[in-house]
Every structure is written in C-alpha cells, then in structure tokens.
Amino acid sequence: MATDTVSREFFEEKYRANSDPWSFASSPYELNRYAEVVRLLGARTFQSGFEPGCSIGVLTERLASRCHHLLAMDISPTAVAIAQMRCAQYPGVTIVEGALPNDLPAGSFDLIVFSEIGYYFERPILAGIRDSLTRCLVRRGVLVGVHWLGVSADHLLSGDEVHDILRSSDSLRMFESQRCNSFLLEAWERA
C-alpha cells in the first residue's frame, strides 16, 4: 500500500476508535452487498476460500457456510480479533492478521472474495495482486470482485478502475457482471 492513509496504522486507528467504522454489520448498503455476493455464489459450496481484507468478519460469517475451509485476513489486529469472535462457532474458518500483497497465503483456493479493498492500491500493485490471486485459484476456481462506486479521499483508485484492472487478465473468464446502485459486483472463473 502506497500512502499513510492506507497503512496498518490508518486502519488500526479507525477500528480502535469505532469497532465498526464503516457500519459493516448494520448499513443497508453493506447488508445488500453481502446478500448479492451470496446470491452470486448460488448453491455452490467450495473446498477452500480466501477473503483478504475481511474487516470485522460480517461477510466472512456469511461465506463460512459455503466453504469447507475459509481463510480470512485483515491488516488491523483489532478487526481480526472482532472477526475471530464473530466467527468462533465456525470450525472451518481461520482469521489472521496480514495484508496484500506481502502476506499472500500459500496454497490454492477455489473461491477468492476480493471485496472493498482494491482501491487502496496503486495500479501496478493491484495488477500484481490480481495475477497472484489468479495463480492461487484452482482451475475453474472463482474470483469475486465487489467494490463501491463512490468517491473517498483515502482511495487511490475508483471502483470502476479496480474492476478494469481485474478484467484485464487473460487467465480469467468473466461470468457475472452486475452494476448495482452503488457497487459493482463481478465474478470470474480461472480458465
């Protein structure tokens, strides 16, 4: 991450001041976004999922029933602790502290949910993250991208710019694209 406004300290300060700084657990926008992600997955279950930038684990909790094993990660230790408590009843869920691109986990996944974090990276770094995530996907594995379409002073890219970069991989085949009132939800399968 490129600036102080998207550093570990930036996020940790937000979570220490307010345990849910973006109202992930109560905002109609957030709850609708989670519902659309789950709807997109249909009835499919996944062997191994990865959710970088999980925050306090609200979406993680919804993904838990869809994945035999789910690894979630966040840059803020406070957010990780809250997410761990939220998801404690799910034995297949592991939540750790870390951030892309440096803390990409070893192993492979058949589901990666890349939600609301792409705009915190500069273009070349995000392209590298896209390529690394794609390499972690098994053949026919699913990458879900979902990002807000508004403007924020702490974002380096817009939601549309993030998805332009995600779309530009020759290794991914898009099978869903949905522009909602305030977010873009897209999904790709590894070719």
Buried (B, 14 or more C-beta within 10 A) or exposed (E): BEEEBBBBEBBBBBBEEEEBBBEBBEEEBBBBBBEBBBEBBEEEEBEBBBBBBBBBBBBBBBBBEBBEBBBBBBBBBBBBBBBBEBBEEBEBBBBBBBBBBEEBBEEBBBBBBBBBBBBBBBEEBBBBBBEEBBEBBBEEBBBBBBBBBEEEEEBBBBBEBBBEBBBEBEEBEBEEEEEBEEBBBBBBBBE
